[in-house]
Amino acid sequence: MTTNTPPVGFPTELSLGAPRHRPTQSSYFTKGGVEVSCEVGEVFDASQRLESLIESLDSQKGVLFTSSYEFPGRYSRWNLGFVNPPIEFSGTENRFTIKALNSRGRQILPAFG
C-alpha cells in the first residue's frame, strides 16, 4: 500500500526555499563602483507569487531557478526568479555579449566594460 505521507523526519509541507538562518540585509561595492544591496524579507504569499512569476515569463524576459531537493537539516527547497532584468548576458559557441535592456541597464552597463 502506498501513502502520500513523508518519512519520519521529513517536513510535511514545502519550505519554498526558506533557509533556517539567513541575513536580513547586506551591501557592498563592486570593483566597477556599482553598489550591490540585498534585503531579505518574509514572503507570505509565496505560492501565488511563484505562479505569477511563471505566467510573466510567458511574455517577458526573465528566469526561474528552482530546486525540489530537500533533506532535513542540510538542504531545503528553493526558488529564485525575476522578470524584466536590466542586463542580458548571452553566449553562443565562443562569443559572449552583454546588452542593456532598459534605462537601468544603460546605467550599469559601463561597470561590465
Backbone as JSON, one array per atom type, in Angstrom:
{
  "sequence": "MTTNTPPVGFPTELSLGAPRHRPTQSSYFTKGGVEVSCEVGEVFDASQRLESLIESLDSQKGVLFTSSYEFPGRYSRWNLGFVNPPIEFSGTENRFTIKALNSRGRQILPAFG",
  "N": [[0.84, -1.18, 0.0], [0.6, 2.2, -0.87], [1.42, 5.38, 0.48], [0.89, 8.93, 0.84], [2.26, 10.19, 2.78], [5.1, 11.78, 4.1], [8.35, 10.36, 4.97], [9.38, 9.74, 8.4], [10.74, 12.53, 10.04], [10.96, 14.13, 7.82], [9.81, 17.19, 6.41], [6.31, 18.07, 6.36], [5.21, 19.92, 4.69], [5.97, 22.0, 1.82], [8.96, 23.9, 1.87], [9.47, 26.08, 0.34], [11.95, 27.18, -0.07], [12.91, 28.62, 2.13], [15.53, 29.24, 4.09], [16.8, 28.12, 7.3], [18.42, 29.91, 8.76], [19.33, 33.14, 7.92], [20.79, 36.12, 6.49], [19.57, 39.48, 7.07], [20.05, 41.79, 5.65], [22.47, 43.19, 3.35], [25.3, 44.86, 1.94], [27.53, 46.01, -0.59], [30.33, 47.22, -2.59], [31.18, 46.83, -5.99], [34.17, 46.13, -7.98], [33.89, 47.73, -10.18], [32.57, 49.89, -9.17], [29.85, 49.76, -8.64], [27.17, 49.78, -6.44], [25.95, 47.1, -4.62], [23.12, 45.89, -3.16], [21.29, 43.95, -0.8], [18.29, 42.79, 0.48], [16.57, 40.79, 2.68], [13.42, 39.43, 3.13], [10.27, 38.39, 4.57], [8.07, 36.36, 2.67], [4.81, 36.15, 2.27], [2.83, 35.16, 0.59], [3.94, 33.1, -1.04], [3.48, 30.89, -2.85], [1.52, 31.92, -4.57], [2.89, 34.15, -5.61], [4.96, 32.86, -6.94], [3.54, 31.48, -8.95], [2.57, 33.71, -10.35], [4.99, 34.77, -11.29], [5.77, 32.69, -13.02], [3.74, 32.86, -14.97], [4.31, 35.45, -15.95], [6.74, 34.99, -17.22], [6.02, 33.94, -19.64], [5.66, 36.04, -21.36], [7.58, 37.97, -20.93], [11.07, 38.81, -20.6], [13.21, 36.95, -18.47], [13.92, 34.76, -15.67], [13.67, 31.58, -14.0], [14.87, 29.76, -11.43], [14.92, 26.68, -9.79], [14.86, 24.35, -7.07], [13.97, 21.17, -6.09], [14.89, 19.48, -4.25], [15.13, 18.21, -1.01], [16.45, 17.78, 2.2], [16.28, 17.14, 5.52], [17.75, 19.46, 7.75], [19.93, 19.87, 6.14], [19.59, 20.43, 3.26], [17.29, 22.59, 1.61], [14.24, 23.14, -0.17], [14.08, 25.48, -2.83], [13.38, 28.53, -4.62], [14.22, 30.84, -7.12], [13.86, 33.75, -8.88], [13.15, 36.16, -11.52], [11.75, 38.92, -13.43], [11.95, 41.11, -16.3], [14.81, 41.97, -16.48], [17.65, 44.22, -16.08], [19.95, 43.83, -17.57], [21.2, 41.75, -20.16], [22.78, 38.7, -20.52], [24.46, 36.84, -22.88], [25.42, 33.97, -24.7], [27.02, 32.22, -27.35], [28.5, 29.5, -28.81], [31.77, 30.45, -29.14], [31.38, 33.09, -28.49], [30.42, 35.9, -26.49], [28.09, 38.13, -25.16], [27.06, 41.22, -23.66], [24.25, 43.05, -22.93], [22.37, 46.03, -22.57], [19.05, 46.28, -21.47], [17.2, 48.16, -20.75], [16.65, 51.44, -19.25], [17.8, 51.25, -16.68], [19.65, 49.24, -17.16], [21.32, 50.54, -19.01], [22.52, 52.35, -17.32], [24.11, 50.77, -15.63], [25.65, 49.25, -17.35], [28.32, 50.22, -18.11], [29.85, 49.29, -15.95], [30.49, 46.72, -16.54], [32.33, 46.89, -18.47]],
  "CA": [[0.0, 0.0, 0.0], [1.37, 3.43, -0.99], [0.82, 6.53, 1.14], [1.48, 10.21, 0.48], [2.87, 10.74, 3.98], [6.56, 11.73, 4.02], [9.01, 9.58, 6.01], [9.62, 10.41, 9.68], [11.86, 13.47, 10.0], [10.84, 14.99, 6.67], [8.72, 18.14, 6.59], [5.06, 17.69, 5.71], [4.87, 20.94, 3.7], [7.1, 22.57, 1.09], [9.58, 25.04, 2.55], [9.59, 27.15, -0.66], [13.3, 27.72, -0.09], [13.25, 29.47, 3.27], [16.55, 28.64, 4.94], [16.56, 28.34, 8.72], [19.15, 31.1, 9.19], [19.73, 33.94, 6.76], [20.99, 37.53, 6.82], [18.44, 40.32, 6.71], [20.48, 42.71, 4.61], [23.9, 43.25, 3.07], [25.62, 45.85, 0.91], [28.94, 46.1, -0.92], [30.64, 47.86, -3.87], [31.98, 46.02, -6.91], [35.37, 46.81, -8.48], [33.43, 48.74, -11.15], [31.94, 51.0, -8.47], [28.41, 49.58, -8.51], [26.75, 49.32, -5.11], [25.02, 45.98, -4.64], [22.49, 45.74, -1.85], [20.37, 42.84, -0.72], [17.45, 42.8, 1.68], [15.79, 39.56, 2.74], [12.2, 39.61, 3.91], [9.28, 37.31, 4.55], [7.11, 36.33, 1.56], [3.67, 35.46, 2.85], [2.04, 34.51, -0.45], [4.99, 32.57, -1.9], [2.95, 30.07, -3.94], [0.84, 32.83, -5.5], [3.9, 34.96, -6.28], [5.67, 31.97, -7.86], [2.65, 31.29, -10.11], [2.57, 34.97, -11.09], [6.27, 34.83, -11.99], [5.72, 31.72, -14.12], [2.89, 33.46, -16.0], [5.03, 36.58, -16.53], [7.82, 34.51, -18.08], [5.49, 33.64, -20.97], [5.64, 37.23, -22.23], [8.65, 38.89, -20.59], [12.36, 38.18, -20.33], [13.47, 36.66, -17.07], [14.4, 33.42, -15.38], [13.24, 30.93, -12.77], [15.69, 28.62, -11.0], [14.22, 26.01, -8.69], [15.37, 23.07, -6.61], [12.95, 20.46, -5.34], [15.56, 18.52, -3.37], [15.11, 18.6, 0.39], [16.94, 16.82, 3.18], [16.2, 17.88, 6.78], [18.98, 19.89, 8.38], [21.02, 20.04, 5.2], [19.15, 21.11, 2.04], [15.87, 22.93, 1.57], [13.74, 23.51, -1.49], [14.16, 26.92, -3.04], [13.05, 29.11, -5.92], [14.81, 32.16, -7.33], [13.49, 34.18, -10.21], [12.85, 37.57, -11.75], [11.37, 39.32, -14.79], [12.42, 42.43, -16.73], [16.17, 42.27, -16.0], [18.26, 45.37, -16.73], [21.07, 43.39, -18.4], [21.09, 40.41, -20.75], [24.04, 38.0, -20.8], [24.16, 35.86, -23.91], [26.6, 33.32, -25.25], [26.86, 31.21, -28.39], [29.81, 28.96, -29.19], [32.87, 31.13, -28.46], [31.04, 34.51, -28.37], [29.67, 36.28, -25.3], [27.69, 39.53, -25.23], [26.32, 41.83, -22.56], [23.41, 44.06, -23.58], [21.43, 46.74, -21.71], [17.68, 46.08, -21.94], [16.37, 49.3, -20.38], [17.44, 52.56, -18.71], [18.63, 50.74, -15.57], [20.76, 48.51, -17.78], [22.26, 51.5, -19.59], [23.27, 52.97, -16.22], [25.11, 49.87, -15.04], [26.44, 48.59, -18.39], [29.74, 50.54, -18.06], [30.54, 48.53, -14.91], [30.91, 45.44, -17.12], [33.24, 47.23, -19.55]],
  "C": [[0.88, 1.24, 0.0], [0.64, 4.56, -0.26], [1.53, 7.79, 0.66], [2.13, 10.89, 1.67], [4.39, 10.65, 3.86], [7.14, 10.89, 5.15], [9.22, 10.41, 7.28], [10.85, 11.3, 9.55], [11.81, 14.41, 8.8], [9.68, 15.94, 6.89], [7.47, 17.71, 5.83], [4.63, 18.7, 4.65], [6.14, 21.43, 3.01], [7.66, 23.76, 1.86], [9.63, 26.26, 1.65], [10.92, 27.88, -0.55], [13.67, 28.59, 1.08], [14.29, 28.79, 4.14], [16.28, 28.96, 6.41], [17.22, 29.62, 9.24], [19.59, 31.85, 7.94], [19.92, 35.39, 7.19], [19.75, 38.34, 6.43], [18.81, 41.36, 5.67], [22.0, 42.74, 4.5], [24.12, 44.28, 1.98], [27.13, 45.84, 0.67], [29.11, 46.81, -2.27], [31.49, 46.91, -4.71], [33.22, 46.79, -7.31], [35.01, 47.89, -9.48], [32.7, 49.9, -10.5], [30.43, 50.91, -8.33], [28.1, 49.09, -7.1], [25.71, 48.23, -5.27], [24.44, 45.86, -3.24], [21.46, 44.63, -1.91], [19.59, 42.96, 0.58], [16.56, 41.57, 1.62], [14.58, 39.81, 3.63], [11.28, 38.41, 3.75], [8.37, 37.46, 3.33], [5.93, 35.49, 2.04], [2.83, 34.7, 1.83], [2.97, 33.89, -1.49], [4.44, 31.76, -3.08], [2.28, 30.93, -5.0], [1.85, 33.66, -6.28], [4.69, 34.13, -7.29], [4.82, 31.73, -9.11], [2.6, 32.54, -10.97], [3.86, 35.14, -11.89], [6.26, 33.9, -13.2], [4.87, 32.26, -15.26], [3.61, 34.61, -16.71], [6.11, 36.14, -17.49], [7.34, 34.08, -19.46], [5.59, 34.83, -21.91], [6.77, 38.22, -21.95], [9.96, 38.12, -20.36], [12.54, 37.99, -18.83], [13.92, 35.23, -16.91], [13.76, 32.9, -14.1], [14.14, 29.72, -12.54], [14.95, 27.99, -9.82], [14.9, 24.7, -8.35], [14.29, 22.41, -5.78], [13.56, 19.46, -4.37], [15.53, 19.04, -1.94], [15.6, 17.45, 1.25], [17.02, 17.56, 4.51], [17.57, 18.2, 7.37], [20.13, 20.14, 7.42], [20.61, 20.85, 3.96], [17.67, 21.46, 2.17], [15.5, 23.28, 0.13], [13.8, 25.02, -1.62], [13.75, 27.28, -4.45], [13.69, 30.49, -5.97], [14.46, 32.58, -8.74], [13.23, 35.66, -10.29], [12.4, 37.77, -13.19], [11.9, 40.73, -15.04], [13.81, 42.78, -16.2], [16.74, 43.49, -16.72], [19.33, 44.99, -17.74], [20.79, 41.99, -18.93], [22.5, 39.88, -21.02], [23.71, 36.9, -21.79], [25.45, 35.26, -24.45], [26.24, 32.27, -26.28], [28.25, 30.8, -28.85], [30.9, 29.7, -28.44], [32.62, 32.64, -28.34], [30.19, 34.75, -27.13], [29.34, 37.76, -25.4], [26.94, 39.94, -23.97], [25.55, 43.0, -23.16], [22.48, 44.7, -22.54], [20.03, 46.59, -22.31], [16.75, 47.24, -21.61], [17.26, 50.39, -19.77], [18.3, 52.13, -17.52], [19.85, 50.01, -16.11], [21.79, 49.44, -18.37], [23.1, 52.18, -18.51], [24.36, 52.06, -15.69], [25.99, 49.15, -16.07], [27.93, 48.95, -18.34], [30.52, 49.76, -16.99], [31.04, 47.19, -15.42], [32.0, 45.63, -18.16], [34.65, 46.9, -19.29]]
}
